Amino acid sequence: MNEQDWRALLRSVDEKYIEQAVLWCQDIVNCLVRYAGKTRKEAERLVASSYIPKFFNDDACYVFREVPYYWAMTLLYGRSNPQWYKDEKLWPPPSDYRAPYS
């Protein structure tokens, strides 16, 4: 997906959050590719079809409270293991992970 595709998906997001929302979704995709071995297409589909774009519509600040890596792992493991973040292999993020805007 290119930036315009993300903007279309996030079209109801308040204009003051749209640029950051697009970058955040792209960063979640990058985490899924890098740390979970998903293809870019798989990762984009996973994010686009998830509840994450809807969070930007409700309260953008909620999504920004956690780093993209957190949301990527939640998408992968949240249903089967709601406490995935207690798994030392998954949390904290790998040492080479750099959160955006940190």
N, CA, C and O of each residue as an XYZ file, in Angstrom:
408
protein
N       0.846     -1.184      0.000
C       0.000      0.000      0.000
C       0.887      1.242      0.000
O       1.896      1.303      0.702
N       0.501      2.200     -0.777
C       1.250      3.446     -0.759
C       0.581      4.436      0.204
O      -0.442      4.133      0.818
N       1.168      5.595      0.317
C       0.638      6.571      1.275
C      -0.820      6.938      0.972
O      -1.620      7.112      1.891
N      -1.158      7.055     -0.297
C      -2.540      7.396     -0.658
C      -3.516      6.297     -0.248
O      -4.640      6.587      0.161
N      -3.091      5.033     -0.356
C      -3.944      3.924      0.081
C      -4.208      4.008      1.583
O      -5.333      3.815      2.043
N      -3.144      4.300      2.337
C      -3.310      4.432      3.790
C      -4.214      5.606      4.117
O      -5.073      5.507      4.993
N      -4.025      6.717      3.418
C      -4.868      7.898      3.658
C      -6.338      7.580      3.361
O      -7.228      8.039      4.077
N      -6.588      6.808      2.323
C      -7.961      6.420      1.993
C      -8.550      5.543      3.103
O      -9.701      5.725      3.499
N      -7.759      4.597      3.598
C      -8.213      3.733      4.677
C      -8.493      4.535      5.950
O      -9.426      4.237      6.696
N      -7.679      5.543      6.180
C      -7.782      6.365      7.391
C      -8.524      7.685      7.130
O      -8.336      8.657      7.861
N      -9.352      7.716      6.104
C      -9.974      8.969      5.637
C     -10.787      9.704      6.696
O     -10.943     10.922      6.602
N     -11.302      9.012      7.688
C     -12.112      9.697      8.698
C     -11.287     10.197      9.887
O     -11.832     10.746     10.845
N      -9.974     10.002      9.813
C      -9.103     10.480     10.884
C      -8.998     11.998     10.813
O      -8.902     12.579      9.733
N      -9.016     12.614     11.961
C      -8.861     14.071     12.037
C      -7.594     14.478     11.301
O      -6.552     13.840     11.449
N      -7.683     15.522     10.521
C      -6.568     15.989      9.683
C      -5.291     16.221     10.492
O      -4.195     16.038      9.962
N      -5.404     16.613     11.744
C      -4.205     16.868     12.542
C      -3.464     15.582     12.906
O      -2.304     15.636     13.316
N      -4.119     14.422     12.763
C      -3.493     13.141     13.083
C      -3.144     12.307     11.858
O      -2.411     11.325     11.980
N      -3.644     12.667     10.688
C      -3.550     11.778      9.516
C      -2.113     11.426      9.144
O      -1.816     10.258      8.894
N      -1.233     12.391      9.102
C       0.146     12.096      8.706
C       0.804     11.118      9.680
O       1.461     10.165      9.262
N       0.625     11.356     10.967
C       1.200     10.463     11.963
C       0.527      9.090     11.928
O       1.191      8.075     12.136
N      -0.776      9.047     11.669
C      -1.486      7.771     11.588
C      -0.960      6.924     10.430
O      -0.771      5.716     10.580
N      -0.727      7.542      9.299
C      -0.174      6.826      8.143
C       1.202      6.266      8.489
O       1.478      5.092      8.240
N       2.058      7.095      9.057
C       3.406      6.642      9.434
C       3.343      5.522     10.461
O       4.121      4.570     10.393
N       2.427      5.631     11.405
C       2.299      4.616     12.456
C       1.905      3.275     11.843
O       2.485      2.244     12.183
N       0.921      3.283     10.942
C       0.506      2.042     10.279
C       1.655      1.453      9.462
O       1.869      0.241      9.474
N       2.385      2.296      8.763
C       3.533      1.816      7.991
C       4.603      1.229      8.909
O       5.240      0.236      8.558
N       4.805      1.828     10.067
C       5.780      1.295     11.019
C       5.338     -0.045     11.597
O       6.171     -0.918     11.842
N       4.048     -0.216     11.814
C       3.536     -1.512     12.287
C       3.792     -2.569     11.217
O       4.225     -3.679     11.526
N       3.523     -2.225      9.968
C       3.801     -3.137      8.850
C       5.285     -3.503      8.839
O       5.630     -4.677      8.707
N       6.156     -2.519      8.974
C       7.602     -2.782      8.975
C       8.000     -3.727     10.102
O       8.865     -4.582      9.912
N       7.392     -3.589     11.254
C       7.682     -4.501     12.370
C       7.233     -5.920     12.058
O       7.939     -6.879     12.369
N       6.065     -6.057     11.445
C       5.578     -7.388     11.081
C       6.495     -8.053     10.067
O       6.715     -9.263     10.121
N       7.023     -7.275      9.155
C       7.942     -7.810      8.147
C       9.265     -8.192      8.801
O       9.761     -9.303      8.613
N       9.825     -7.277      9.559
C      11.162     -7.494     10.114
C      11.204     -8.518     11.248
O      12.087     -9.375     11.279
N      10.257     -8.431     12.174
C      10.344     -9.250     13.382
C       9.436    -10.474     13.383
O       9.578    -11.349     14.237
N       8.509    -10.543     12.439
C       7.605    -11.691     12.401
C       7.702    -12.469     11.091
O       7.032    -13.487     10.920
N       8.532    -11.989     10.172
C       8.741    -12.721      8.934
C       7.567    -12.690      7.966
O       7.493    -13.522      7.062
N       6.659    -11.752      8.140
C       5.538    -11.628      7.209
C       6.009    -10.957      5.927
O       6.959    -10.174      5.941
N       5.349    -11.261      4.828
C       5.629    -10.514      3.614
C       4.990     -9.134      3.777
O       4.116     -8.944      4.622
N       5.426     -8.191      2.977
C       4.846     -6.837      3.069
C       3.346     -6.895      2.795
O       2.569     -6.236      3.487
N       2.928     -7.669      1.801
C       1.498     -7.783      1.473
C       0.706     -8.371      2.643
O      -0.366     -7.875      2.989
N       1.249     -9.439      3.251
C       0.576    -10.045      4.406
C       0.450     -9.037      5.547
O      -0.608     -8.906      6.164
N       1.531     -8.336      5.813
C       1.545     -7.376      6.913
C       0.568     -6.233      6.657
O      -0.166     -5.831      7.560
N       0.554     -5.710      5.437
C      -0.368     -4.625      5.102
C      -1.817     -5.078      5.246
O      -2.654     -4.349      5.778
N      -2.103     -6.278      4.772
C      -3.456     -6.822      4.876
C      -3.856     -6.988      6.344
O      -4.981     -6.670      6.729
N      -2.930     -7.485      7.148
C      -3.197     -7.696      8.568
C      -3.522     -6.375      9.269
O      -4.485     -6.295     10.031
N      -2.728     -5.356      9.014
C      -2.968     -4.048      9.643
C      -4.251     -3.418      9.103
O      -5.080     -2.939      9.878
N      -4.417     -3.415      7.800
C      -5.578     -2.762      7.184
C      -6.896     -3.391      7.628
O      -7.901     -2.693      7.765
N      -6.897     -4.697      7.851
C      -8.142     -5.384      8.228
C      -8.329     -5.467      9.741
O      -9.312     -6.036     10.216
N      -7.404     -4.911     10.487
C      -7.479     -4.982     11.952
C      -8.282     -3.820     12.524
O      -8.805     -2.973     11.799
N      -8.357     -3.812     13.822
C      -9.037     -2.739     14.559
C      -8.175     -1.481     14.674
O      -8.684     -0.430     15.064
N      -6.902     -1.559     14.348
C      -5.994     -0.427     14.562
C      -6.421      0.820     13.788
O      -6.456      1.897     14.384
N      -6.748      0.740     12.496
C      -7.195      1.962     11.819
C      -8.433      2.596     12.476
O      -8.605      3.814     12.443
N      -9.273      1.770     13.060
C     -10.471      2.290     13.731
C     -10.101      3.061     14.999
O     -10.794      4.008     15.370
N      -9.015      2.662     15.664
C      -8.586      3.383     16.872
C      -8.245      4.829     16.554
O      -8.488      5.716     17.373
N      -7.695      5.075     15.396
C      -7.379      6.450     15.023
C      -8.654      7.270     14.885
O      -8.654      8.475     15.134
N      -9.728      6.619     14.493
C     -10.996      7.323     14.341
C     -11.621      7.656     15.689
O     -12.292      8.678     15.832
N     -11.401      6.800     16.668
C     -12.000      7.010     17.982
C     -11.189      7.977     18.829
O     -11.708      8.963     19.352
N      -9.916      7.674     18.950
C      -9.056      8.497     19.803
C      -7.615      8.237     19.401
O      -6.996      7.285     19.876
N      -7.088      9.067     18.540
C      -5.739      8.855     18.008
C      -4.706      8.729     19.110
O      -3.742      7.976     18.973
N      -4.890      9.437     20.172
C      -3.911      9.393     21.262
C      -3.768      7.992     21.850
O      -2.693      7.625     22.324
N      -4.846      7.209     21.822
C      -4.801      5.854     22.377
C      -3.763      5.001     21.655
O      -2.973      4.310     22.299
N      -3.759      5.042     20.350
C      -2.838      4.233     19.557
C      -1.389      4.657     19.804
O      -0.490      3.817     19.845
N      -1.169      5.949     19.965
C       0.186      6.465     20.111
C       0.783      6.208     21.489
O       1.945      6.538     21.724
N       0.026      5.638     22.386
C       0.554      5.339     23.724
C       1.518      4.162     23.723
O       2.327      4.005     24.638
N       1.424      3.343     22.695
C       2.310      2.181     22.571
C       3.083      2.291     21.261
O       2.595      2.861     20.285
N       4.277      1.745     21.253
C       5.106      1.787     20.048
C       4.549      0.825     18.989
O       3.845     -0.124     19.337
N       4.849      1.053     17.712
C       4.358      0.175     16.642
C       4.697     -1.306     16.863
O       3.899     -2.179     16.522
N       5.862     -1.591     17.424
C       6.230     -2.987     17.700
C       5.176     -3.645     18.587
O       4.795     -4.791     18.352
N       4.709     -2.929     19.594
C       3.683     -3.453     20.501
C       2.430     -3.836     19.710
O       1.882     -4.923     19.896
N       1.983     -2.941     18.829
C       0.772     -3.222     18.053
C       0.984     -4.379     17.088
O       0.071     -5.174     16.865
N       2.173     -4.482     16.515
C       2.461     -5.602     15.611
C       2.348     -6.935     16.345
O       1.718     -7.871     15.852
N       2.958     -7.016     17.516
C       2.905     -8.257     18.288
C       1.497     -8.532     18.805
O       1.085     -9.688     18.900
N       0.762     -7.483     19.137
C      -0.619     -7.665     19.579
C      -1.462     -8.253     18.452
O      -2.292     -9.131     18.687
N      -1.253     -7.772     17.234
C      -1.979     -8.341     16.092
C      -1.670     -9.820     15.912
O      -2.556    -10.616     15.600
N      -0.412    -10.179     16.110
C      -0.005    -11.573     15.904
C      -0.410    -12.491     17.045
O      -0.861    -13.610     16.799
N      -0.261    -12.050     18.271
C      -0.399    -12.946     19.418
C      -1.542    -12.611     20.360
O      -1.855    -13.406     21.247
N      -2.168    -11.468     20.196
C      -3.169    -11.001     21.151
C      -4.346    -11.926     21.381
O      -4.806    -12.067     22.514
N      -4.837    -12.551     20.342
C      -5.997    -13.447     20.507
C      -5.614    -14.773     21.158
O      -6.314    -15.256     22.048
N      -4.527    -15.349     20.722
C      -4.130    -16.657     21.249
C      -3.429    -16.549     22.600
O      -3.451    -17.485     23.398
N      -2.814    -15.407     22.844
C      -2.073    -15.212     24.090
C      -2.187    -13.749     24.517
O      -1.283    -12.957     24.250
N      -3.293    -13.381     25.178
C      -3.508    -11.982     25.538
C      -2.394    -11.379     26.403
O      -2.265    -10.157     26.479
N      -1.613    -12.203     27.035
C      -0.508    -11.694     27.849
C       0.832    -11.978     27.184
O       1.817    -12.293     27.852
N       0.855    -11.863     25.857
C       2.070    -12.114     25.080
C       3.238    -11.279     25.575
O       4.385    -11.718     25.501
N       2.966    -10.089     26.077
C       4.018     -9.159     26.519
C       4.778     -9.672     27.740
O       5.785     -9.083     28.133
N       4.305    -10.764     28.342
C       5.037    -11.376     29.452
C       6.043    -12.414     28.951
O       6.817    -12.958     29.738
N       6.034    -12.683     27.665
C       6.962    -13.623     27.046
C       8.278    -12.898     26.765
O       8.310    -11.938     25.995
N       9.344    -13.352     27.380
C      10.663    -12.700     27.232
C      11.149    -12.670     25.783
O      11.952    -11.812     25.416
N      10.670    -13.599     24.962
C      11.091    -13.630     23.560
C      10.416    -12.521     22.748
O      10.895    -12.152     21.676
N       9.312    -11.995     23.261
C       8.550    -10.988     22.525
C       8.628     -9.584     23.122
O       8.496     -8.593     22.404
N       8.838     -9.502     24.418
C       8.844     -8.190     25.081
C       9.900     -8.171     26.150
O       9.982     -9.124     26.926
N      10.696     -7.164     26.235
C      10.648     -5.922     25.476
C      11.061     -6.131     24.019
O      11.528     -7.206     23.643
N      10.882     -5.088     23.204
C      11.254     -5.203     21.786
C      12.730     -5.564     21.629
O      13.530     -5.301     22.527
N      13.091     -6.155     20.512
C      14.496     -6.498     20.259
C      15.391     -5.260     20.371
O      14.946     -4.131     20.167
N      16.635     -5.498     20.693
C      17.563     -4.382     20.926
C      17.788     -3.526     19.679
O      18.152     -2.357     19.797
N      17.579     -4.085     18.493
C      17.769     -3.280     17.288
C      16.517     -2.481     16.897
O      16.539     -1.723     15.927
N      15.441     -2.651     17.647
C      14.220     -1.904     17.347
C      14.371     -0.465     17.854
O      14.801     -0.224     18.982
N      14.012      0.454     17.006
C      14.010      1.874     17.368
C      12.609      2.412     17.158
O      12.114      2.473     16.033
N      11.987      2.794     18.232
C      10.632      3.343     18.137
C      10.666      4.670     17.393
O      11.560      5.489     17.606
N       9.699      4.873     16.532
C       9.660      6.164     15.834
C       9.376      7.293     16.801
O       8.685      7.120     17.804
N       9.903      8.409     16.492
C       9.648      9.638     17.265
C      10.141      9.541     18.695
O       9.667     10.279     19.558
N      11.080      8.650     18.966
C      11.575      8.538     20.354
C      12.879      9.307     20.519
O      13.448      9.331     21.611
